[in-house]
Amino acid sequence: DDNARNQMAERANGGRTVPQIFINNQHIGGCDELYDLDGKGQLESLLTQAAG
């Protein structure tokens, strides 16, 4: 639905590719950004924080 897609793009700072990844309500970006965080050693801490 167009309304849901527009809301998602707004929440994702204009990102329209899928998937748009959020961790703990923080916009990460797409798959490339997720792999970049992992390569920098930052992904695990984000996931650990989200798991609480």
PDBQT receptor file of N, H, CA, C and O in Angstrom, charges set to zero:
ATOM      1  N   ASP A   1       0.831  -1.176   0.000  1.00  0.00    +0.000 N 
ATOM      2  CA  ASP A   1       0.000   0.000   0.000  1.00  0.00    +0.000 C 
ATOM      3  C   ASP A   1       0.880   1.247   0.000  1.00  0.00    +0.000 C 
ATOM      4  O   ASP A   1       1.895   1.316   0.694  1.00  0.00    +0.000 OA
ATOM      5  N   ASP A   2       0.469   2.214  -0.786  1.00  0.00    +0.000 N 
ATOM      6  H   ASP A   2      -0.355   2.158  -1.350  1.00  0.00    +0.000 HD
ATOM      7  CA  ASP A   2       1.290   3.420  -0.975  1.00  0.00    +0.000 C 
ATOM      8  C   ASP A   2       1.528   4.183   0.314  1.00  0.00    +0.000 C 
ATOM      9  O   ASP A   2       2.630   4.681   0.544  1.00  0.00    +0.000 OA
ATOM     10  N   ASN A   3       0.514   4.280   1.155  1.00  0.00    +0.000 N 
ATOM     11  H   ASN A   3      -0.381   3.875   0.969  1.00  0.00    +0.000 HD
ATOM     12  CA  ASN A   3       0.661   5.009   2.413  1.00  0.00    +0.000 C 
ATOM     13  C   ASN A   3       1.705   4.344   3.310  1.00  0.00    +0.000 C 
ATOM     14  O   ASN A   3       2.558   5.027   3.877  1.00  0.00    +0.000 OA
ATOM     15  N   ALA A   4       1.645   3.040   3.440  1.00  0.00    +0.000 N 
ATOM     16  H   ALA A   4       0.953   2.485   2.979  1.00  0.00    +0.000 HD
ATOM     17  CA  ALA A   4       2.612   2.307   4.270  1.00  0.00    +0.000 C 
ATOM     18  C   ALA A   4       4.021   2.450   3.699  1.00  0.00    +0.000 C 
ATOM     19  O   ALA A   4       4.982   2.618   4.450  1.00  0.00    +0.000 OA
ATOM     20  N   ARG A   5       4.144   2.385   2.382  1.00  0.00    +0.000 N 
ATOM     21  H   ARG A   5       3.364   2.249   1.772  1.00  0.00    +0.000 HD
ATOM     22  CA  ARG A   5       5.452   2.525   1.737  1.00  0.00    +0.000 C 
ATOM     23  C   ARG A   5       6.022   3.925   1.979  1.00  0.00    +0.000 C 
ATOM     24  O   ARG A   5       7.214   4.071   2.250  1.00  0.00    +0.000 OA
ATOM     25  N   ASN A   6       5.183   4.944   1.883  1.00  0.00    +0.000 N 
ATOM     26  H   ASN A   6       4.214   4.825   1.663  1.00  0.00    +0.000 HD
ATOM     27  CA  ASN A   6       5.637   6.313   2.127  1.00  0.00    +0.000 C 
ATOM     28  C   ASN A   6       6.040   6.518   3.580  1.00  0.00    +0.000 C 
ATOM     29  O   ASN A   6       7.022   7.206   3.858  1.00  0.00    +0.000 OA
ATOM     30  N   GLN A   7       5.295   5.931   4.506  1.00  0.00    +0.000 N 
ATOM     31  H   GLN A   7       4.497   5.373   4.280  1.00  0.00    +0.000 HD
ATOM     32  CA  GLN A   7       5.651   6.024   5.928  1.00  0.00    +0.000 C 
ATOM     33  C   GLN A   7       6.999   5.351   6.176  1.00  0.00    +0.000 C 
ATOM     34  O   GLN A   7       7.827   5.873   6.924  1.00  0.00    +0.000 OA
ATOM     35  N   MET A   8       7.217   4.211   5.560  1.00  0.00    +0.000 N 
ATOM     36  H   MET A   8       6.545   3.787   4.953  1.00  0.00    +0.000 HD
ATOM     37  CA  MET A   8       8.475   3.489   5.736  1.00  0.00    +0.000 C 
ATOM     38  C   MET A   8       9.638   4.287   5.152  1.00  0.00    +0.000 C 
ATOM     39  O   MET A   8      10.705   4.355   5.762  1.00  0.00    +0.000 OA
ATOM     40  N   ALA A   9       9.450   4.885   3.993  1.00  0.00    +0.000 N 
ATOM     41  H   ALA A   9       8.583   4.831   3.497  1.00  0.00    +0.000 HD
ATOM     42  CA  ALA A   9      10.505   5.690   3.377  1.00  0.00    +0.000 C 
ATOM     43  C   ALA A   9      10.842   6.889   4.251  1.00  0.00    +0.000 C 
ATOM     44  O   ALA A   9      12.008   7.263   4.381  1.00  0.00    +0.000 OA
ATOM     45  N   GLU A  10       9.820   7.487   4.847  1.00  0.00    +0.000 N 
ATOM     46  H   GLU A  10       8.874   7.182   4.740  1.00  0.00    +0.000 HD
ATOM     47  CA  GLU A  10      10.064   8.616   5.747  1.00  0.00    +0.000 C 
ATOM     48  C   GLU A  10      10.863   8.161   6.963  1.00  0.00    +0.000 C 
ATOM     49  O   GLU A  10      11.818   8.822   7.372  1.00  0.00    +0.000 OA
ATOM     50  N   ARG A  11      10.472   7.048   7.528  1.00  0.00    +0.000 N 
ATOM     51  H   ARG A  11       9.696   6.511   7.196  1.00  0.00    +0.000 HD
ATOM     52  CA  ARG A  11      11.162   6.510   8.704  1.00  0.00    +0.000 C 
ATOM     53  C   ARG A  11      12.596   6.104   8.375  1.00  0.00    +0.000 C 
ATOM     54  O   ARG A  11      13.478   6.168   9.231  1.00  0.00    +0.000 OA
ATOM     55  N   ALA A  12      12.824   5.687   7.136  1.00  0.00    +0.000 N 
ATOM     56  H   ALA A  12      12.107   5.635   6.440  1.00  0.00    +0.000 HD
ATOM     57  CA  ALA A  12      14.143   5.221   6.697  1.00  0.00    +0.000 C 
ATOM     58  C   ALA A  12      14.940   6.338   6.025  1.00  0.00    +0.000 C 
ATOM     59  O   ALA A  12      15.834   6.076   5.220  1.00  0.00    +0.000 OA
ATOM     60  N   ASN A  13      14.612   7.570   6.360  1.00  0.00    +0.000 N 
ATOM     61  H   ASN A  13      13.886   7.782   7.014  1.00  0.00    +0.000 HD
ATOM     62  CA  ASN A  13      15.334   8.728   5.807  1.00  0.00    +0.000 C 
ATOM     63  C   ASN A  13      15.365   8.717   4.282  1.00  0.00    +0.000 C 
ATOM     64  O   ASN A  13      16.386   9.040   3.675  1.00  0.00    +0.000 OA
ATOM     65  N   GLY A  14      14.254   8.348   3.669  1.00  0.00    +0.000 N 
ATOM     66  H   GLY A  14      13.424   8.086   4.161  1.00  0.00    +0.000 HD
ATOM     67  CA  GLY A  14      14.137   8.362   2.214  1.00  0.00    +0.000 C 
ATOM     68  C   GLY A  14      14.534   7.067   1.534  1.00  0.00    +0.000 C 
ATOM     69  O   GLY A  14      14.352   6.926   0.325  1.00  0.00    +0.000 OA
ATOM     70  N   GLY A  15      15.071   6.119   2.284  1.00  0.00    +0.000 N 
ATOM     71  H   GLY A  15      15.219   6.233   3.266  1.00  0.00    +0.000 HD
ATOM     72  CA  GLY A  15      15.477   4.845   1.692  1.00  0.00    +0.000 C 
ATOM     73  C   GLY A  15      14.279   4.073   1.173  1.00  0.00    +0.000 C 
ATOM     74  O   GLY A  15      13.295   3.895   1.891  1.00  0.00    +0.000 OA
ATOM     75  N   ARG A  16      14.352   3.616  -0.060  1.00  0.00    +0.000 N 
ATOM     76  H   ARG A  16      15.151   3.760  -0.644  1.00  0.00    +0.000 HD
ATOM     77  CA  ARG A  16      13.235   2.883  -0.644  1.00  0.00    +0.000 C 
ATOM     78  C   ARG A  16      13.617   1.469  -1.065  1.00  0.00    +0.000 C 
ATOM     79  O   ARG A  16      12.756   0.696  -1.486  1.00  0.00    +0.000 OA
ATOM     80  N   THR A  17      14.894   1.125  -0.957  1.00  0.00    +0.000 N 
ATOM     81  H   THR A  17      15.593   1.753  -0.615  1.00  0.00    +0.000 HD
ATOM     82  CA  THR A  17      15.271  -0.245  -1.289  1.00  0.00    +0.000 C 
ATOM     83  C   THR A  17      14.874  -1.149  -0.132  1.00  0.00    +0.000 C 
ATOM     84  O   THR A  17      14.731  -0.696   1.004  1.00  0.00    +0.000 OA
ATOM     85  N   VAL A  18      14.702  -2.405  -0.425  1.00  0.00    +0.000 N 
ATOM     86  H   VAL A  18      14.818  -2.773  -1.347  1.00  0.00    +0.000 HD
ATOM     87  CA  VAL A  18      14.350  -3.355   0.627  1.00  0.00    +0.000 C 
ATOM     88  C   VAL A  18      15.446  -4.394   0.747  1.00  0.00    +0.000 C 
ATOM     89  O   VAL A  18      16.049  -4.758  -0.263  1.00  0.00    +0.000 OA
ATOM     90  N   PRO A  19      15.718  -4.872   1.916  1.00  0.00    +0.000 N 
ATOM     91  CA  PRO A  19      15.082  -4.456   3.168  1.00  0.00    +0.000 C 
ATOM     92  C   PRO A  19      15.721  -3.185   3.724  1.00  0.00    +0.000 C 
ATOM     93  O   PRO A  19      16.896  -2.913   3.477  1.00  0.00    +0.000 OA
ATOM     94  N   GLN A  20      14.950  -2.424   4.466  1.00  0.00    +0.000 N 
ATOM     95  H   GLN A  20      13.996  -2.646   4.667  1.00  0.00    +0.000 HD
ATOM     96  CA  GLN A  20      15.467  -1.339   5.291  1.00  0.00    +0.000 C 
ATOM     97  C   GLN A  20      15.540  -1.922   6.694  1.00  0.00    +0.000 C 
ATOM     98  O   GLN A  20      14.535  -2.394   7.225  1.00  0.00    +0.000 OA
ATOM     99  N   ILE A  21      16.704  -1.893   7.285  1.00  0.00    +0.000 N 
ATOM    100  H   ILE A  21      17.521  -1.510   6.853  1.00  0.00    +0.000 HD
ATOM    101  CA  ILE A  21      16.960  -2.605   8.536  1.00  0.00    +0.000 C 
ATOM    102  C   ILE A  21      16.963  -1.631   9.705  1.00  0.00    +0.000 C 
ATOM    103  O   ILE A  21      17.608  -0.582   9.669  1.00  0.00    +0.000 OA
ATOM    104  N   PHE A  22      16.225  -2.009  10.737  1.00  0.00    +0.000 N 
ATOM    105  H   PHE A  22      15.702  -2.860  10.766  1.00  0.00    +0.000 HD
ATOM    106  CA  PHE A  22      16.173  -1.251  11.982  1.00  0.00    +0.000 C 
ATOM    107  C   PHE A  22      16.600  -2.177  13.105  1.00  0.00    +0.000 C 
ATOM    108  O   PHE A  22      16.171  -3.330  13.160  1.00  0.00    +0.000 OA
ATOM    109  N   ILE A  23      17.439  -1.684  13.996  1.00  0.00    +0.000 N 
ATOM    110  H   ILE A  23      17.787  -0.748  13.951  1.00  0.00    +0.000 HD
ATOM    111  CA  ILE A  23      17.822  -2.437  15.186  1.00  0.00    +0.000 C 
ATOM    112  C   ILE A  23      17.520  -1.551  16.375  1.00  0.00    +0.000 C 
ATOM    113  O   ILE A  23      18.047  -0.445  16.494  1.00  0.00    +0.000 OA
ATOM    114  N   ASN A  24      16.659  -2.052  17.263  1.00  0.00    +0.000 N 
ATOM    115  H   ASN A  24      16.230  -2.950  17.167  1.00  0.00    +0.000 HD
ATOM    116  CA  ASN A  24      16.278  -1.296  18.458  1.00  0.00    +0.000 C 
ATOM    117  C   ASN A  24      15.730   0.077  18.061  1.00  0.00    +0.000 C 
ATOM    118  O   ASN A  24      16.049   1.093  18.679  1.00  0.00    +0.000 OA
ATOM    119  N   ASN A  25      14.900   0.083  17.019  1.00  0.00    +0.000 N 
ATOM    120  H   ASN A  25      14.640  -0.742  16.517  1.00  0.00    +0.000 HD
ATOM    121  CA  ASN A  25      14.238   1.279  16.495  1.00  0.00    +0.000 C 
ATOM    122  C   ASN A  25      15.217   2.296  15.898  1.00  0.00    +0.000 C 
ATOM    123  O   ASN A  25      14.847   3.450  15.683  1.00  0.00    +0.000 OA
ATOM    124  N   GLN A  26      16.452   1.885  15.629  1.00  0.00    +0.000 N 
ATOM    125  H   GLN A  26      16.753   0.948  15.803  1.00  0.00    +0.000 HD
ATOM    126  CA  GLN A  26      17.460   2.746  14.997  1.00  0.00    +0.000 C 
ATOM    127  C   GLN A  26      17.623   2.304  13.547  1.00  0.00    +0.000 C 
ATOM    128  O   GLN A  26      17.868   1.129  13.275  1.00  0.00    +0.000 OA
ATOM    129  N   HIS A  27      17.488   3.243  12.623  1.00  0.00    +0.000 N 
ATOM    130  H   HIS A  27      17.289   4.197  12.843  1.00  0.00    +0.000 HD
ATOM    131  CA  HIS A  27      17.631   2.910  11.211  1.00  0.00    +0.000 C 
ATOM    132  C   HIS A  27      19.092   2.606  10.895  1.00  0.00    +0.000 C 
ATOM    133  O   HIS A  27      19.973   3.435  11.121  1.00  0.00    +0.000 OA
ATOM    134  N   ILE A  28      19.336   1.412  10.371  1.00  0.00    +0.000 N 
ATOM    135  H   ILE A  28      18.620   0.738  10.188  1.00  0.00    +0.000 HD
ATOM    136  CA  ILE A  28      20.683   0.975  10.010  1.00  0.00    +0.000 C 
ATOM    137  C   ILE A  28      20.941   1.243   8.534  1.00  0.00    +0.000 C 
ATOM    138  O   ILE A  28      22.036   1.659   8.157  1.00  0.00    +0.000 OA
ATOM    139  N   GLY A  29      19.954   1.012   7.717  1.00  0.00    +0.000 N 
ATOM    140  H   GLY A  29      19.064   0.674   8.023  1.00  0.00    +0.000 HD
ATOM    141  CA  GLY A  29      20.085   1.164   6.266  1.00  0.00    +0.000 C 
ATOM    142  C   GLY A  29      19.725  -0.147   5.600  1.00  0.00    +0.000 C 
ATOM    143  O   GLY A  29      18.845  -0.870   6.066  1.00  0.00    +0.000 OA
ATOM    144  N   GLY A  30      20.401  -0.448   4.517  1.00  0.00    +0.000 N 
ATOM    145  H   GLY A  30      21.115   0.140   4.137  1.00  0.00    +0.000 HD
ATOM    146  CA  GLY A  30      20.151  -1.683   3.791  1.00  0.00    +0.000 C 
ATOM    147  C   GLY A  30      21.181  -2.748   4.118  1.00  0.00    +0.000 C 
ATOM    148  O   GLY A  30      21.923  -2.649   5.095  1.00  0.00    +0.000 OA
ATOM    149  N   CYS A  31      21.203  -3.749   3.288  1.00  0.00    +0.000 N 
ATOM    150  H   CYS A  31      20.600  -3.829   2.495  1.00  0.00    +0.000 HD
ATOM    151  CA  CYS A  31      22.101  -4.886   3.496  1.00  0.00    +0.000 C 
ATOM    152  C   CYS A  31      23.570  -4.465   3.478  1.00  0.00    +0.000 C 
ATOM    153  O   CYS A  31      24.364  -4.946   4.285  1.00  0.00    +0.000 OA
ATOM    154  N   ASP A  32      23.929  -3.570   2.561  1.00  0.00    +0.000 N 
ATOM    155  H   ASP A  32      23.284  -3.179   1.905  1.00  0.00    +0.000 HD
ATOM    156  CA  ASP A  32      25.329  -3.127   2.485  1.00  0.00    +0.000 C 
ATOM    157  C   ASP A  32      25.767  -2.463   3.784  1.00  0.00    +0.000 C 
ATOM    158  O   ASP A  32      26.876  -2.702   4.263  1.00  0.00    +0.000 OA
ATOM    159  N   GLU A  33      24.904  -1.633   4.353  1.00  0.00    +0.000 N 
ATOM    160  H   GLU A  33      24.003  -1.439   3.964  1.00  0.00    +0.000 HD
ATOM    161  CA  GLU A  33      25.238  -0.958   5.606  1.00  0.00    +0.000 C 
ATOM    162  C   GLU A  33      25.342  -1.948   6.760  1.00  0.00    +0.000 C 
ATOM    163  O   GLU A  33      26.176  -1.787   7.652  1.00  0.00    +0.000 OA
ATOM    164  N   LEU A  34      24.493  -2.972   6.740  1.00  0.00    +0.000 N 
ATOM    165  H   LEU A  34      23.816  -3.103   6.016  1.00  0.00    +0.000 HD
ATOM    166  CA  LEU A  34      24.550  -4.004   7.772  1.00  0.00    +0.000 C 
ATOM    167  C   LEU A  34      25.883  -4.750   7.707  1.00  0.00    +0.000 C 
ATOM    168  O   LEU A  34      26.529  -4.970   8.732  1.00  0.00    +0.000 OA
ATOM    169  N   TYR A  35      26.291  -5.138   6.493  1.00  0.00    +0.000 N 
ATOM    170  H   TYR A  35      25.767  -4.959   5.661  1.00  0.00    +0.000 HD
ATOM    171  CA  TYR A  35      27.577  -5.815   6.335  1.00  0.00    +0.000 C 
ATOM    172  C   TYR A  35      28.740  -4.903   6.721  1.00  0.00    +0.000 C 
ATOM    173  O   TYR A  35      29.740  -5.364   7.272  1.00  0.00    +0.000 OA
ATOM    174  N   ASP A  36      28.607  -3.613   6.430  1.00  0.00    +0.000 N 
ATOM    175  H   ASP A  36      27.795  -3.238   5.982  1.00  0.00    +0.000 HD
ATOM    176  CA  ASP A  36      29.645  -2.655   6.797  1.00  0.00    +0.000 C 
ATOM    177  C   ASP A  36      29.796  -2.586   8.316  1.00  0.00    +0.000 C 
ATOM    178  O   ASP A  36      30.915  -2.593   8.829  1.00  0.00    +0.000 OA
ATOM    179  N   LEU A  37      28.679  -2.519   9.033  1.00  0.00    +0.000 N 
ATOM    180  H   LEU A  37      27.770  -2.513   8.616  1.00  0.00    +0.000 HD
ATOM    181  CA  LEU A  37      28.737  -2.512  10.501  1.00  0.00    +0.000 C 
ATOM    182  C   LEU A  37      29.396  -3.781  11.028  1.00  0.00    +0.000 C 
ATOM    183  O   LEU A  37      30.201  -3.735  11.957  1.00  0.00    +0.000 OA
ATOM    184  N   ASP A  38      29.047  -4.911  10.426  1.00  0.00    +0.000 N 
ATOM    185  H   ASP A  38      28.392  -4.949   9.671  1.00  0.00    +0.000 HD
ATOM    186  CA  ASP A  38      29.632  -6.178  10.850  1.00  0.00    +0.000 C 
ATOM    187  C   ASP A  38      31.139  -6.178  10.600  1.00  0.00    +0.000 C 
ATOM    188  O   ASP A  38      31.912  -6.610  11.455  1.00  0.00    +0.000 OA
ATOM    189  N   GLY A  39      31.552  -5.698   9.439  1.00  0.00    +0.000 N 
ATOM    190  H   GLY A  39      30.924  -5.347   8.744  1.00  0.00    +0.000 HD
ATOM    191  CA  GLY A  39      32.971  -5.647   9.104  1.00  0.00    +0.000 C 
ATOM    192  C   GLY A  39      33.771  -4.740  10.023  1.00  0.00    +0.000 C 
ATOM    193  O   GLY A  39      34.959  -4.967  10.250  1.00  0.00    +0.000 OA
ATOM    194  N   LYS A  40      33.115  -3.709  10.552  1.00  0.00    +0.000 N 
ATOM    195  H   LYS A  40      32.149  -3.524  10.367  1.00  0.00    +0.000 HD
ATOM    196  CA  LYS A  40      33.770  -2.781  11.481  1.00  0.00    +0.000 C 
ATOM    197  C   LYS A  40      33.699  -3.262  12.926  1.00  0.00    +0.000 C 
ATOM    198  O   LYS A  40      34.225  -2.614  13.831  1.00  0.00    +0.000 OA
ATOM    199  N   GLY A  41      33.039  -4.413  13.137  1.00  0.00    +0.000 N 
ATOM    200  H   GLY A  41      32.612  -4.940  12.403  1.00  0.00    +0.000 HD
ATOM    201  CA  GLY A  41      32.919  -4.954  14.486  1.00  0.00    +0.000 C 
ATOM    202  C   GLY A  41      31.889  -4.243  15.347  1.00  0.00    +0.000 C 
ATOM    203  O   GLY A  41      31.948  -4.327  16.574  1.00  0.00    +0.000 OA
ATOM    204  N   GLN A  42      30.938  -3.540  14.723  1.00  0.00    +0.000 N 
ATOM    205  H   GLN A  42      30.890  -3.472  13.726  1.00  0.00    +0.000 HD
ATOM    206  CA  GLN A  42      29.947  -2.772  15.471  1.00  0.00    +0.000 C 
ATOM    207  C   GLN A  42      28.583  -3.448  15.547  1.00  0.00    +0.000 C 
ATOM    208  O   GLN A  42      27.756  -3.069  16.376  1.00  0.00    +0.000 OA
ATOM    209  N   LEU A  43      28.338  -4.422  14.713  1.00  0.00    +0.000 N 
ATOM    210  H   LEU A  43      29.010  -4.730  14.040  1.00  0.00    +0.000 HD
ATOM    211  CA  LEU A  43      27.017  -5.044  14.651  1.00  0.00    +0.000 C 
ATOM    212  C   LEU A  43      26.688  -5.812  15.918  1.00  0.00    +0.000 C 
ATOM    213  O   LEU A  43      25.582  -5.696  16.444  1.00  0.00    +0.000 OA
ATOM    214  N   GLU A  44      27.624  -6.585  16.408  1.00  0.00    +0.000 N 
ATOM    215  H   GLU A  44      28.523  -6.679  15.980  1.00  0.00    +0.000 HD
ATOM    216  CA  GLU A  44      27.355  -7.417  17.584  1.00  0.00    +0.000 C 
ATOM    217  C   GLU A  44      26.923  -6.582  18.784  1.00  0.00    +0.000 C 
ATOM    218  O   GLU A  44      26.005  -6.971  19.506  1.00  0.00    +0.000 OA
ATOM    219  N   SER A  45      27.571  -5.442  19.007  1.00  0.00    +0.000 N 
ATOM    220  H   SER A  45      28.317  -5.126  18.421  1.00  0.00    +0.000 HD
ATOM    221  CA  SER A  45      27.195  -4.618  20.159  1.00  0.00    +0.000 C 
ATOM    222  C   SER A  45      25.797  -4.034  19.983  1.00  0.00    +0.000 C 
ATOM    223  O   SER A  45      25.053  -3.922  20.957  1.00  0.00    +0.000 OA
ATOM    224  N   LEU A  46      25.424  -3.660  18.751  1.00  0.00    +0.000 N 
ATOM    225  H   LEU A  46      26.029  -3.751  17.960  1.00  0.00    +0.000 HD
ATOM    226  CA  LEU A  46      24.065  -3.170  18.510  1.00  0.00    +0.000 C 
ATOM    227  C   LEU A  46      23.035  -4.252  18.810  1.00  0.00    +0.000 C 
ATOM    228  O   LEU A  46      22.003  -3.988  19.427  1.00  0.00    +0.000 OA
ATOM    229  N   LEU A  47      23.326  -5.468  18.368  1.00  0.00    +0.000 N 
ATOM    230  H   LEU A  47      24.164  -5.682  17.867  1.00  0.00    +0.000 HD
ATOM    231  CA  LEU A  47      22.397  -6.574  18.604  1.00  0.00    +0.000 C 
ATOM    232  C   LEU A  47      22.327  -6.935  20.083  1.00  0.00    +0.000 C 
ATOM    233  O   LEU A  47      21.254  -7.254  20.594  1.00  0.00    +0.000 OA
ATOM    234  N   THR A  48      23.458  -6.887  20.770  1.00  0.00    +0.000 N 
ATOM    235  H   THR A  48      24.330  -6.628  20.355  1.00  0.00    +0.000 HD
ATOM    236  CA  THR A  48      23.486  -7.183  22.203  1.00  0.00    +0.000 C 
ATOM    237  C   THR A  48      22.671  -6.153  22.971  1.00  0.00    +0.000 C 
ATOM    238  O   THR A  48      21.911  -6.508  23.872  1.00  0.00    +0.000 OA
ATOM    239  N   GLN A  49      22.824  -4.878  22.621  1.00  0.00    +0.000 N 
ATOM    240  H   GLN A  49      23.442  -4.590  21.889  1.00  0.00    +0.000 HD
ATOM    241  CA  GLN A  49      22.047  -3.821  23.273  1.00  0.00    +0.000 C 
ATOM    242  C   GLN A  49      20.559  -4.006  23.016  1.00  0.00    +0.000 C 
ATOM    243  O   GLN A  49      19.742  -3.816  23.918  1.00  0.00    +0.000 OA
ATOM    244  N   ALA A  50      20.206  -4.376  21.795  1.00  0.00    +0.000 N 
ATOM    245  H   ALA A  50      20.869  -4.531  21.063  1.00  0.00    +0.000 HD
ATOM    246  CA  ALA A  50      18.801  -4.560  21.445  1.00  0.00    +0.000 C 
ATOM    247  C   ALA A  50      18.190  -5.736  22.198  1.00  0.00    +0.000 C 
ATOM    248  O   ALA A  50      17.008  -5.715  22.540  1.00  0.00    +0.000 OA
ATOM    249  N   ALA A  51      19.001  -6.766  22.457  1.00  0.00    +0.000 N 
ATOM    250  H   ALA A  51      19.962  -6.783  22.180  1.00  0.00    +0.000 HD
ATOM    251  CA  ALA A  51      18.507  -7.944  23.174  1.00  0.00    +0.000 C 
ATOM    252  C   ALA A  51      18.299  -7.646  24.651  1.00  0.00    +0.000 C 
ATOM    253  O   ALA A  51      17.570  -8.354  25.345  1.00  0.00    +0.000 OA
ATOM    254  N   GLY A  52      18.955  -6.579  25.121  1.00  0.00    +0.000 N 
ATOM    255  H   GLY A  52      19.547  -6.004  24.557  1.00  0.00    +0.000 HD
ATOM    256  CA  GLY A  52      18.756  -6.080  26.465  1.00  0.00    +0.000 C 
ATOM    257  C   GLY A  52      19.345  -6.895  27.528  1.00  0.00    +0.000 C 
ATOM    258  O   GLY A  52      19.228  -6.553  28.705  1.00  0.00    +0.000 OA
TER     259      GLY A  52
